[in-house]
């Protein structure tokens, strides 16, 4: 569970550093998708579905990292 929470923390930190107002429509859509993945991963952790939570956390972190690099 800890590695998943760490990955979610990375995703949330990255998203918090993204300038949402400066994103294109596609970028905003990706930003929102990353936030949804974070929420779904949190729910999967509560449900103790760790494999699914890890997948969602990775997706969220990857999108957030991509947005941060723009």
Order of alpha helices (4+ residues) and beta strands (2+ residues): alpha-alpha-alpha
